[in-house]
Amino acid sequence: MSVRKAIQDVLLWRGLNFLSAFILNVMVARLFAAEKAGSLYFVVNNLSLVILLLSFSLESGIGYYTSAGKIDPAKAGALALLWSFSAAIPVVLFFFSINTAPLLGVDLSIPATCFITGSLLISFYSALYYATGNFIAPNACSLAVNLILSLLFIAGLFEATPIHWMLYAYFVAFLVQGLIIAMLYFSKVKTSKYRLPSSGDFKLIIRYSLIALLANVIFFLVYRIDYWFVEAYATESGLGNYIQVSKIVQWFLLVPMMISSAIFPLTASGKDDNMMQKVVFLSRLLFWLFFFACIVLVMTGRWFFVWLFGDSYTAMYPVFLLYIPGILSLAALYPLSSYHAGIKRPDINVKGSLLALLIIGLGNSLFTPLYGIYAAAIVSSIGYLVYFTYSLYVFNKNSKIKISQFFIPDRNDYSFLKAMLLKRK
């Protein structure tokens, strides 16, 4: 599969999937308002860290070696299934043996178990699908589930469904998605036996995943450590507004993320000798695309955010303005990070994210207690900018490509983009 074909499939199917997830997010924001939605998203944030640790970033290892043709897809799938349900055991034991604070009046034991197990299945099998060049099946499944769940939340807006049932449905939907994606994967894999990878293959996967885990934990903290500072020093409404802006930033970055998911397996396979130039083009394209998108929201965001999410989200606009340098940095960073991971240099991503984490952690500890959500937004933007600058420096050092090429449009950009979007072969 070519880079062009992969990016076309990713943009279409993951784009539809994330559009449905965005619609669901709007329903949640409007239904619960800033105060309650902030509590929900803060719990989800904490559970996401648990998922990251339990996953051991296995999706990175099995995705890399499957795309490189070194691990049999059926064996990788069997390992993913065993790991997902094995990781669920300590979650069940923890929540059923320790009394945790309820979320909006709902006990977390069953919702958390479903959310964690389902998220692991989705992560592992999506990575396996992407490794084999299939970007349609996992995203089509998630799209269907998100749309059904959105309809339930729309009914909730008219008080047709009790809130506690909608919370259960929100978390259980992740398990439903994961199980369906896993079953579809095994139905497509052609093999007579499902066996686990050999001990040698398992060591390769674990060794690669361990490095990726370190990078992912650090990068998770780079993205989310500010949540804990804001939760500690801001009001519930401030937390809800801040997390919603953070989610808007994440929605902004879905296109770079989708493109990067196509770059990684193609880089890992080593079949494209011109990958460096394509990474530069994509990074430059994303920078300018998001620059103009940010300009549009600068002009419209003051009323648009309140219109979309509700009257309790008036603090979103100034926080978003402070996030803009970080948005542009992350947009241009994604192709670089995916390329470095694909050439087995995840250490570059680790070092860059460590620099960002140091700045964001220190900056939040010094300024967020005094200036709240606005300080948190500024500090995050600075951290993301430093991360991008470091990755750009290393990429430039290891290639003959000038840094200016990442920002100055080329006369061939339009024709290259037109060919990438319109040609299918």
Sine and cosine of phi, psi and omega as CSV:
sin_phi,cos_phi,sin_psi,cos_psi,sin_omega,cos_omega
0.00,0.00,0.71,-0.70,0.00,-1.00
-0.98,0.18,0.27,-0.96,0.07,-1.00
-0.87,0.49,-0.67,0.75,-0.02,-1.00
-0.87,0.49,-0.76,0.65,-0.02,-1.00
-0.89,0.45,-0.66,0.75,-0.01,-1.00
-0.89,0.45,-0.69,0.72,-0.02,-1.00
-0.92,0.39,-0.60,0.80,0.04,-1.00
-0.88,0.48,-0.73,0.68,-0.01,-1.00
-0.91,0.42,-0.65,0.76,0.00,-1.00
-0.89,0.45,-0.75,0.66,-0.05,-1.00
-0.89,0.46,-0.63,0.78,-0.02,-1.00
-0.94,0.34,-0.84,0.55,-0.17,-0.99
-0.99,0.15,-0.67,0.74,0.09,-1.00
-0.94,0.34,-0.52,0.85,0.07,-1.00
-0.88,0.47,-0.71,0.70,0.05,-1.00
-0.89,0.45,-0.66,0.76,0.02,-1.00
-0.88,0.48,-0.75,0.66,-0.04,-1.00
-0.95,0.31,-0.46,0.89,0.11,-0.99
-0.90,0.44,-0.68,0.74,0.05,-1.00
-0.91,0.42,-0.60,0.80,0.05,-1.00
-0.92,0.39,-0.58,0.81,0.04,-1.00
-0.91,0.42,-0.69,0.73,0.04,-1.00
-0.86,0.51,-0.68,0.74,0.03,-1.00
-0.89,0.46,-0.65,0.76,0.02,-1.00
-0.89,0.46,-0.64,0.77,0.04,-1.00
-0.89,0.45,-0.65,0.76,0.02,-1.00
-0.89,0.46,-0.69,0.72,0.01,-1.00
-0.89,0.45,-0.70,0.71,-0.03,-1.00
-0.89,0.46,-0.68,0.73,-0.03,-1.00
-0.95,0.31,-0.60,0.80,-0.05,-1.00
-0.94,0.35,-0.71,0.71,-0.10,-0.99
-1.00,-0.08,-0.25,0.97,-0.08,-1.00
0.90,0.44,0.11,-0.99,-0.17,-0.99
-0.87,0.49,-0.66,0.75,-0.10,-0.99
-0.90,0.43,-0.80,0.61,-0.05,-1.00
-0.97,0.25,-0.60,0.80,0.03,-1.00
-0.89,0.46,-0.61,0.80,0.04,-1.00
-0.87,0.49,-0.66,0.75,0.03,-1.00
-0.90,0.44,-0.68,0.73,0.02,-1.00
-0.88,0.48,-0.75,0.66,-0.05,-1.00
-0.93,0.36,-0.49,0.87,0.04,-1.00
-0.93,0.36,-0.64,0.77,0.07,-1.00
-0.91,0.43,-0.69,0.72,0.03,-1.00
-0.87,0.49,-0.63,0.78,0.04,-1.00
-0.87,0.49,-0.70,0.71,0.01,-1.00
-0.91,0.40,-0.65,0.76,0.04,-1.00
-0.92,0.40,-0.53,0.85,0.02,-1.00
-0.91,0.42,-0.56,0.83,0.07,-1.00
-0.92,0.39,-0.64,0.77,0.07,-1.00
-0.87,0.49,-0.69,0.72,0.02,-1.00
-0.86,0.51,-0.70,0.71,-0.02,-1.00
-0.86,0.50,-0.69,0.72,-0.02,-1.00
-0.94,0.35,-0.67,0.74,-0.01,-1.00
-0.94,0.35,-0.51,0.86,-0.02,-1.00
-0.94,0.33,-0.43,0.90,-0.07,-1.00
0.85,0.52,0.33,0.94,-0.06,-1.00
0.81,0.58,0.58,0.81,-0.01,-1.00
-0.88,0.48,-0.49,0.87,0.00,-1.00
-0.87,0.49,-0.50,0.86,0.03,-1.00
-0.93,0.36,-0.71,0.71,-0.02,-1.00
-0.92,0.39,-0.76,0.65,-0.03,-1.00
-0.94,0.33,-0.53,0.85,0.05,-1.00
-0.92,0.40,-0.68,0.74,-0.03,-1.00
-0.91,0.41,-0.78,0.63,-0.10,-0.99
-0.97,0.25,-0.42,0.91,0.10,-0.99
-0.95,0.30,-0.69,0.73,0.02,-1.00
-0.92,0.40,-0.51,0.86,0.03,-1.00
-0.99,0.15,-0.09,1.00,0.02,-1.00
0.97,0.22,0.33,0.94,-0.05,-1.00
-0.99,-0.16,-0.23,0.97,0.03,-1.00
-0.80,-0.61,0.72,-0.69,0.02,-1.00
-0.91,0.41,0.75,-0.66,-0.04,-1.00
-0.84,0.54,-0.57,0.82,0.00,-1.00
-0.93,0.38,-0.66,0.75,0.02,-1.00
-0.92,0.38,-0.65,0.76,0.04,-1.00
-0.89,0.46,-0.64,0.77,0.03,-1.00
-0.91,0.42,-0.63,0.78,0.02,-1.00
-0.91,0.42,-0.65,0.76,0.04,-1.00
-0.90,0.44,-0.66,0.75,0.00,-1.00
-0.88,0.47,-0.65,0.76,0.00,-1.00
-0.92,0.40,-0.73,0.69,0.00,-1.00
-0.88,0.47,-0.68,0.73,-0.03,-1.00
-0.90,0.43,-0.67,0.74,-0.05,-1.00
-0.87,0.50,-0.75,0.67,-0.06,-1.00
-0.98,0.19,-0.45,0.89,0.10,-0.99
-0.93,0.37,-0.63,0.78,0.01,-1.00
-0.93,0.37,-0.39,0.92,0.00,-1.00
-0.96,0.29,-0.38,0.93,-0.07,-1.00
-0.88,0.48,-0.79,0.62,0.03,-1.00
-0.89,0.46,-0.47,0.88,0.05,-1.00
-0.91,0.41,-0.71,0.70,0.02,-1.00
-0.88,0.47,-0.71,0.70,-0.02,-1.00
-0.89,0.46,-0.64,0.77,-0.03,-1.00
-0.91,0.41,-0.79,0.62,-0.12,-0.99
-0.96,0.28,-0.40,0.91,0.01,-1.00
-1.00,-0.05,-0.10,0.99,0.02,-1.00
-0.93,-0.37,-0.26,0.97,-0.03,-1.00
-0.84,-0.54,0.72,-0.69,0.03,-1.00
-0.98,0.20,0.92,-0.38,0.03,-1.00
-0.97,-0.25,0.38,-0.92,0.00,-1.00
-0.92,0.40,0.71,-0.71,0.01,-1.00
-0.93,0.37,0.41,-0.91,0.07,-1.00
-0.98,-0.22,0.94,-0.35,-0.01,-1.00
0.78,0.62,0.65,0.76,0.05,-1.00
1.00,0.08,0.05,1.00,-0.05,-1.00
-0.94,-0.35,0.78,-0.62,0.07,-1.00
-0.91,0.42,0.67,-0.74,-0.16,-0.99
-1.00,0.03,-0.15,0.99,-0.16,-0.99
-0.84,0.54,-0.83,0.55,-0.01,-1.00
-0.94,0.33,-0.74,0.67,0.03,-1.00
-0.84,0.54,-0.68,0.73,-0.03,-1.00
-0.92,0.40,-0.65,0.76,0.01,-1.00
-0.89,0.45,-0.70,0.72,0.02,-1.00
-0.90,0.43,-0.68,0.73,-0.03,-1.00
-0.89,0.45,-0.72,0.70,-0.06,-1.00
-0.93,0.36,-0.75,0.66,-0.01,-1.00
-0.89,0.46,-0.71,0.70,0.00,-1.00
-0.89,0.46,-0.66,0.75,0.00,-1.00
-0.90,0.44,-0.60,0.80,0.05,-1.00
-0.90,0.43,-0.71,0.71,0.02,-1.00
-0.89,0.46,-0.70,0.71,0.00,-1.00
-0.88,0.48,-0.72,0.70,-0.03,-1.00
-0.90,0.45,-0.75,0.66,-0.07,-1.00
-0.91,0.42,-0.77,0.64,-0.11,-0.99
-0.98,0.21,-0.46,0.89,0.14,-0.99
-0.90,0.44,-0.67,0.74,0.04,-1.00
-0.87,0.48,-0.63,0.78,0.01,-1.00
-0.93,0.36,-0.65,0.76,0.07,-1.00
-0.88,0.48,-0.72,0.69,-0.02,-1.00
-0.90,0.45,-0.58,0.81,-0.01,-1.00
-0.90,0.44,-0.48,0.88,0.02,-1.00
-0.99,-0.11,0.13,0.99,0.06,-1.00
0.99,0.11,0.20,0.98,0.01,-1.00
-0.98,-0.22,0.96,-0.27,0.00,-1.00
-0.97,-0.24,0.05,1.00,-0.12,-0.99
-1.00,-0.02,-0.81,0.58,-0.18,-0.98
-0.83,0.56,-0.80,0.60,-0.06,-1.00
-0.91,0.42,-0.57,0.82,-0.02,-1.00
-0.97,0.25,-0.58,0.82,0.06,-1.00
-0.90,0.44,-0.63,0.78,0.03,-1.00
-0.90,0.44,-0.77,0.64,0.00,-1.00
-0.89,0.45,-0.59,0.81,0.04,-1.00
-0.86,0.52,-0.73,0.69,-0.02,-1.00
-0.89,0.45,-0.70,0.71,-0.02,-1.00
-0.91,0.41,-0.67,0.74,0.01,-1.00
-0.88,0.47,-0.64,0.77,-0.01,-1.00
-0.92,0.40,-0.66,0.76,0.05,-1.00
-0.89,0.45,-0.69,0.73,0.00,-1.00
-0.91,0.41,-0.60,0.80,0.04,-1.00
-0.88,0.47,-0.64,0.77,0.04,-1.00
-0.88,0.47,-0.62,0.78,0.04,-1.00
-0.90,0.44,-0.66,0.75,-0.01,-1.00
-0.95,0.32,-0.54,0.84,0.09,-1.00
-0.89,0.46,-0.64,0.77,0.08,-1.00
-0.89,0.45,-0.57,0.82,0.02,-1.00
-0.91,0.41,-0.52,0.86,0.04,-1.00
-0.89,0.45,-0.43,0.90,0.03,-1.00
-0.98,-0.21,0.31,0.95,0.07,-1.00
0.86,0.51,0.55,0.84,0.03,-1.00
-1.00,-0.01,-0.24,0.97,-0.03,-1.00
-0.73,-0.69,0.76,-0.65,0.03,-1.00
-0.86,0.51,0.57,-0.82,-0.07,-1.00
-0.88,0.48,-0.65,0.76,-0.07,-1.00
-0.91,0.41,-0.50,0.87,0.06,-1.00
-0.95,0.31,-0.55,0.83,0.04,-1.00
-0.94,0.35,-0.57,0.82,0.07,-1.00
-0.90,0.43,-0.69,0.72,0.06,-1.00
-0.86,0.51,-0.72,0.70,-0.02,-1.00
-0.88,0.47,-0.62,0.79,-0.01,-1.00
-0.86,0.52,-0.71,0.70,-0.05,-1.00
-0.98,0.18,-0.62,0.78,-0.02,-1.00
-0.91,0.40,-0.49,0.87,-0.01,-1.00
-0.85,0.52,-0.52,0.86,0.03,-1.00
-0.91,0.42,-0.65,0.76,0.03,-1.00
-0.92,0.39,-0.65,0.76,0.02,-1.00
-0.88,0.48,-0.72,0.69,0.04,-1.00
-0.85,0.52,-0.74,0.68,-0.06,-1.00
-0.88,0.48,-0.68,0.73,-0.02,-1.00
-0.92,0.40,-0.66,0.75,0.00,-1.00
-0.91,0.41,-0.70,0.72,0.01,-1.00
-0.88,0.47,-0.66,0.75,0.02,-1.00
-0.90,0.44,-0.70,0.71,0.00,-1.00
-0.90,0.44,-0.65,0.76,0.04,-1.00
-0.89,0.45,-0.62,0.78,-0.01,-1.00
-0.89,0.47,-0.74,0.67,-0.03,-1.00
-0.93,0.37,-0.45,0.89,0.04,-1.00
-0.96,0.30,-0.36,0.93,-0.02,-1.00
-1.00,-0.09,-0.40,0.92,-0.04,-1.00
-0.97,0.24,0.81,-0.58,-0.02,-1.00
-1.00,-0.03,0.96,-0.30,0.03,-1.00
-0.31,-0.95,0.45,-0.89,0.02,-1.00
-1.00,-0.04,-0.35,0.94,-0.02,-1.00
-0.67,-0.74,0.60,-0.80,0.08,-1.00
-0.95,-0.32,0.97,-0.24,0.00,-1.00
-0.86,-0.51,0.36,-0.93,0.05,-1.00
-0.97,0.23,0.39,-0.92,0.08,-1.00
-0.86,0.51,0.44,-0.90,0.05,-1.00
-0.90,0.43,0.24,-0.97,-0.01,-1.00
-0.88,0.48,-0.58,0.82,0.03,-1.00
-0.92,0.39,-0.70,0.71,0.04,-1.00
-0.90,0.43,-0.63,0.78,0.00,-1.00
-0.89,0.46,-0.63,0.78,0.03,-1.00
-0.91,0.42,-0.64,0.77,0.05,-1.00
-0.87,0.49,-0.72,0.69,-0.02,-1.00
-0.88,0.47,-0.73,0.69,-0.05,-1.00
-0.91,0.41,-0.64,0.77,-0.01,-1.00
-0.89,0.46,-0.71,0.71,0.02,-1.00
-0.92,0.38,-0.67,0.74,-0.05,-1.00
-0.91,0.41,-0.55,0.84,0.00,-1.00
-0.89,0.46,-0.68,0.73,0.04,-1.00
-0.91,0.41,-0.68,0.73,0.02,-1.00
-0.90,0.43,-0.59,0.81,0.02,-1.00
-0.88,0.48,-0.71,0.70,0.04,-1.00
-0.85,0.53,-0.71,0.70,0.01,-1.00
-0.90,0.44,-0.68,0.74,-0.06,-1.00
-0.94,0.35,-0.61,0.79,0.04,-1.00
-0.90,0.43,-0.71,0.70,0.00,-1.00
-0.90,0.45,-0.69,0.72,-0.02,-1.00
-0.92,0.39,-0.58,0.81,0.09,-1.00
-0.86,0.50,-0.70,0.71,0.01,-1.00
-0.92,0.39,-0.58,0.82,0.06,-1.00
-0.86,0.51,-0.67,0.74,0.00,-1.00
-0.97,0.24,-0.56,0.83,-0.26,-0.97
-0.87,-0.50,-0.16,0.99,-0.07,-1.00
-0.88,0.48,-0.47,0.88,0.02,-1.00
-0.91,0.42,-0.41,0.91,0.03,-1.00
-0.85,0.52,-0.67,0.74,-0.06,-1.00
-0.93,0.36,-0.60,0.80,0.06,-1.00
-0.93,0.38,-0.70,0.72,0.01,-1.00
-0.90,0.43,-0.66,0.75,0.01,-1.00
-0.88,0.47,-0.56,0.83,-0.04,-1.00
-0.98,0.21,-0.53,0.85,-0.18,-0.98
-0.89,-0.46,-0.14,0.99,-0.01,-1.00
-0.95,-0.32,0.20,-0.98,0.09,-1.00
-0.96,0.28,0.21,-0.98,0.05,-1.00
-0.88,0.47,-0.62,0.78,0.04,-1.00
-0.92,0.39,-0.64,0.77,0.05,-1.00
-0.89,0.45,-0.65,0.76,0.05,-1.00
-0.88,0.48,-0.72,0.70,0.00,-1.00
-0.88,0.47,-0.67,0.74,0.04,-1.00
-0.91,0.42,-0.69,0.73,-0.05,-1.00
-0.91,0.41,-0.72,0.69,-0.01,-1.00
-0.91,0.42,-0.57,0.82,0.03,-1.00
-0.91,0.41,-0.62,0.78,0.10,-1.00
-0.90,0.44,-0.68,0.74,0.04,-1.00
-0.86,0.52,-0.63,0.78,0.05,-1.00
-0.93,0.37,-0.59,0.81,0.08,-1.00
-0.88,0.48,-0.67,0.75,0.06,-1.00
-0.87,0.50,-0.68,0.74,0.03,-1.00
-0.90,0.43,-0.62,0.79,0.07,-1.00
-0.90,0.43,-0.64,0.77,0.06,-1.00
-0.82,0.57,-0.63,0.78,-0.14,-0.99
-1.00,0.04,0.11,0.99,-0.01,-1.00
-0.91,0.41,-0.63,0.78,0.01,-1.00
-0.89,0.45,-0.76,0.64,0.10,-1.00
-0.85,0.53,-0.61,0.79,0.00,-1.00
-0.91,0.41,-0.67,0.75,0.00,-1.00
-0.91,0.42,-0.69,0.72,0.02,-1.00
-0.89,0.45,-0.63,0.77,-0.01,-1.00
-0.91,0.41,-0.55,0.83,0.03,-1.00
-0.91,0.41,-0.39,0.92,0.09,-1.00
-1.00,0.09,-0.57,0.82,-0.03,-1.00
-0.92,0.39,-0.66,0.76,-0.12,-0.99
-0.85,0.53,-0.84,0.55,-0.04,-1.00
-0.91,0.42,-0.53,0.85,0.01,-1.00
-0.95,0.32,-0.57,0.82,0.09,-1.00
-0.93,0.36,-0.67,0.74,-0.01,-1.00
-0.89,0.45,-0.55,0.83,-0.02,-1.00
-0.95,0.30,-0.36,0.93,0.04,-1.00
0.94,0.34,0.37,0.93,-0.09,-1.00
-1.00,-0.07,-0.10,1.00,-0.04,-1.00
-0.87,-0.49,0.95,-0.31,-0.05,-1.00
-0.97,0.25,-0.25,0.97,-0.05,-1.00
-0.97,-0.25,0.42,0.91,-0.12,-0.99
-0.90,0.43,-0.59,0.80,-0.03,-1.00
-0.86,0.52,-0.73,0.69,-0.01,-1.00
-0.90,0.44,-0.59,0.81,0.01,-1.00
-0.94,0.35,-0.58,0.81,0.06,-1.00
-0.90,0.44,-0.69,0.73,0.02,-1.00
-0.88,0.47,-0.71,0.70,0.01,-1.00
-0.87,0.50,-0.72,0.70,-0.03,-1.00
-0.91,0.40,-0.64,0.77,0.03,-1.00
-0.90,0.45,-0.68,0.73,0.02,-1.00
-0.91,0.41,-0.69,0.73,0.00,-1.00
-0.88,0.48,-0.71,0.71,-0.03,-1.00
-0.92,0.39,-0.62,0.78,0.02,-1.00
-0.85,0.53,-0.77,0.64,-0.06,-1.00
-0.96,0.28,-0.57,0.82,0.06,-1.00
-0.87,0.50,-0.71,0.71,-0.03,-1.00
-0.98,0.20,-0.41,0.91,0.10,-0.99
-0.88,0.47,-0.75,0.67,-0.01,-1.00
-0.94,0.33,-0.55,0.84,0.06,-1.00
-0.90,0.44,-0.65,0.76,0.03,-1.00
-0.91,0.41,-0.60,0.80,0.04,-1.00
-0.87,0.49,-0.67,0.74,0.01,-1.00
-0.87,0.49,-0.69,0.72,-0.02,-1.00
-0.96,0.27,-0.44,0.90,0.12,-0.99
-0.88,0.48,-0.62,0.78,-0.03,-1.00
-0.99,0.16,-0.45,0.89,-0.13,-0.99
-0.89,-0.46,-0.24,0.97,-0.18,-0.98
-0.88,0.47,-0.50,0.87,-0.06,-1.00
-0.85,0.53,-0.65,0.76,0.02,-1.00
-0.99,-0.16,-0.45,0.89,-0.09,-1.00
-0.92,0.40,-0.70,0.72,-0.03,-1.00
-0.88,0.48,-0.67,0.74,0.00,-1.00
-0.93,0.37,-0.65,0.76,0.03,-1.00
-0.88,0.47,-0.65,0.76,-0.08,-1.00
-0.98,0.21,-0.73,0.69,-0.14,-0.99
-0.98,-0.18,-0.38,0.92,0.01,-1.00
0.84,-0.55,0.18,-0.98,-0.11,-0.99
-0.93,0.38,-0.29,0.96,-0.04,-1.00
-0.99,0.13,0.04,1.00,-0.09,-1.00
-0.92,-0.38,0.62,0.78,-0.02,-1.00
-0.94,0.33,-0.38,0.93,-0.04,-1.00
-1.00,0.09,-0.03,1.00,-0.05,-1.00
-0.92,0.40,-0.65,0.76,-0.15,-0.99
-0.87,0.49,-0.79,0.61,0.01,-1.00
-0.90,0.43,-0.55,0.83,0.04,-1.00
-0.91,0.41,-0.65,0.76,0.02,-1.00
-0.88,0.47,-0.68,0.74,0.01,-1.00
-0.84,0.55,-0.65,0.76,-0.02,-1.00
-0.95,0.31,-0.33,0.94,-0.01,-1.00
-1.00,0.08,-0.23,0.97,-0.16,-0.99
-0.84,0.54,-0.72,0.70,0.05,-1.00
-0.85,0.53,-0.59,0.81,0.03,-1.00
-0.93,0.36,-0.62,0.79,0.03,-1.00
-0.88,0.48,-0.74,0.67,-0.02,-1.00
-0.90,0.44,-0.63,0.77,0.01,-1.00
-0.90,0.43,-0.72,0.70,-0.03,-1.00
-0.93,0.36,-0.60,0.80,0.01,-1.00
-0.87,0.50,-0.71,0.70,0.00,-1.00
-0.97,0.24,-0.35,0.94,-0.05,-1.00
-0.97,0.23,-0.58,0.81,-0.16,-0.99
-0.82,0.58,-0.75,0.66,0.03,-1.00
-0.87,0.50,-0.60,0.80,0.02,-1.00
-0.90,0.43,-0.73,0.69,-0.02,-1.00
-0.89,0.46,-0.67,0.74,0.01,-1.00
-0.91,0.42,-0.63,0.78,0.04,-1.00
-0.90,0.44,-0.71,0.70,0.00,-1.00
-0.89,0.46,-0.62,0.79,0.05,-1.00
-0.92,0.39,-0.62,0.78,-0.03,-1.00
-0.93,0.37,-0.44,0.90,0.04,-1.00
-1.00,-0.10,0.32,0.95,0.03,-1.00
0.88,0.47,0.65,0.76,0.11,-0.99
-0.83,-0.55,0.78,0.62,0.03,-1.00
-0.90,0.43,-0.26,0.97,0.03,-1.00
-0.89,0.46,-0.47,0.88,0.05,-1.00
-0.91,0.42,-0.69,0.73,0.03,-1.00
-0.91,0.41,-0.59,0.80,0.00,-1.00
-0.90,0.44,-0.73,0.69,-0.03,-1.00
-0.90,0.43,-0.67,0.74,0.01,-1.00
-0.90,0.43,-0.68,0.73,0.01,-1.00
-0.94,0.34,-0.50,0.86,0.08,-1.00
-0.90,0.43,-0.66,0.75,0.06,-1.00
-0.87,0.49,-0.71,0.71,0.00,-1.00
-0.90,0.43,-0.67,0.74,-0.01,-1.00
-0.89,0.46,-0.65,0.76,0.02,-1.00
-0.88,0.48,-0.70,0.71,-0.02,-1.00
-0.92,0.38,-0.71,0.70,-0.06,-1.00
-0.93,0.36,-0.67,0.74,0.01,-1.00
-0.90,0.43,-0.73,0.68,-0.01,-1.00
-0.92,0.39,-0.69,0.72,-0.02,-1.00
-0.89,0.45,-0.67,0.75,0.03,-1.00
-0.91,0.41,-0.64,0.77,-0.01,-1.00
-0.91,0.41,-0.49,0.87,-0.03,-1.00
-1.00,0.05,-0.63,0.77,-0.21,-0.98
-0.93,-0.37,-0.50,0.87,-0.03,-1.00
-0.89,0.46,-0.61,0.79,0.06,-1.00
-0.86,0.50,-0.43,0.90,-0.04,-1.00
-1.00,-0.09,-0.65,0.76,-0.15,-0.99
-0.89,-0.46,0.07,1.00,0.16,-0.99
0.90,0.44,-0.63,-0.77,-0.15,-0.99
-0.91,0.42,-0.43,0.90,-0.01,-1.00
-0.96,0.30,-0.63,0.78,0.08,-1.00
-0.90,0.43,-0.65,0.76,0.00,-1.00
-0.88,0.48,-0.63,0.77,0.00,-1.00
-0.92,0.38,-0.69,0.73,0.01,-1.00
-0.89,0.45,-0.72,0.69,-0.03,-1.00
-0.89,0.46,-0.66,0.75,0.02,-1.00
-0.89,0.46,-0.68,0.73,0.02,-1.00
-0.87,0.50,-0.67,0.74,0.01,-1.00
-0.90,0.43,-0.68,0.74,0.01,-1.00
-0.88,0.47,-0.69,0.72,0.02,-1.00
-0.90,0.43,-0.61,0.79,0.01,-1.00
-0.90,0.43,-0.65,0.76,0.03,-1.00
-0.90,0.43,-0.67,0.75,0.02,-1.00
-0.87,0.50,-0.74,0.67,0.00,-1.00
-0.89,0.46,-0.68,0.74,-0.02,-1.00
-0.87,0.49,-0.67,0.74,0.01,-1.00
-0.91,0.42,-0.74,0.68,-0.01,-1.00
-0.88,0.47,-0.63,0.78,0.03,-1.00
-0.91,0.42,-0.64,0.77,0.02,-1.00
-0.88,0.47,-0.71,0.71,-0.02,-1.00
-0.92,0.38,-0.68,0.73,0.02,-1.00
-0.87,0.49,-0.69,0.72,0.01,-1.00
-0.90,0.43,-0.61,0.79,-0.02,-1.00
-0.91,0.42,-0.55,0.83,-0.07,-1.00
-0.99,-0.11,0.17,0.99,0.00,-1.00
-0.59,-0.81,0.10,-1.00,0.03,-1.00
-0.99,-0.14,0.23,0.97,-0.06,-1.00
-1.00,0.07,0.73,-0.68,0.00,-1.00
-0.98,0.20,0.53,-0.85,0.02,-1.00
-0.88,0.48,-0.57,0.82,-0.02,-1.00
-0.87,0.49,-0.42,0.91,-0.01,-1.00
-0.92,0.40,-0.33,0.94,0.02,-1.00
-0.98,0.21,-0.22,0.98,-0.11,-0.99
-0.80,-0.60,-0.51,0.86,-0.06,-1.00
-1.00,0.01,0.88,-0.48,-0.01,-1.00
-0.86,0.51,0.55,-0.83,0.01,-1.00
-0.97,-0.24,0.47,-0.88,-0.03,-1.00
-0.90,0.45,-0.38,0.93,-0.02,-1.00
-1.00,-0.04,0.00,1.00,-0.08,-1.00
-0.88,0.48,-0.69,0.73,-0.06,-1.00
-0.90,0.44,-0.72,0.69,-0.02,-1.00
-0.91,0.40,-0.59,0.80,0.02,-1.00
-0.91,0.41,-0.69,0.72,-0.01,-1.00
-0.92,0.40,-0.66,0.75,0.02,-1.00
-0.88,0.48,-0.67,0.74,0.01,-1.00
-0.92,0.39,-0.61,0.79,-0.03,-1.00
-0.92,0.38,-0.60,0.80,-0.08,-1.00
-1.00,0.06,-0.51,0.86,-0.15,-0.99
-0.99,-0.17,-0.55,0.84,-0.03,-1.00
-0.99,0.11,0.66,-0.75,-0.07,-1.00
-0.98,-0.18,-0.33,0.94,-0.07,-1.00
-0.96,-0.26,0.00,0.00,0.00,0.00
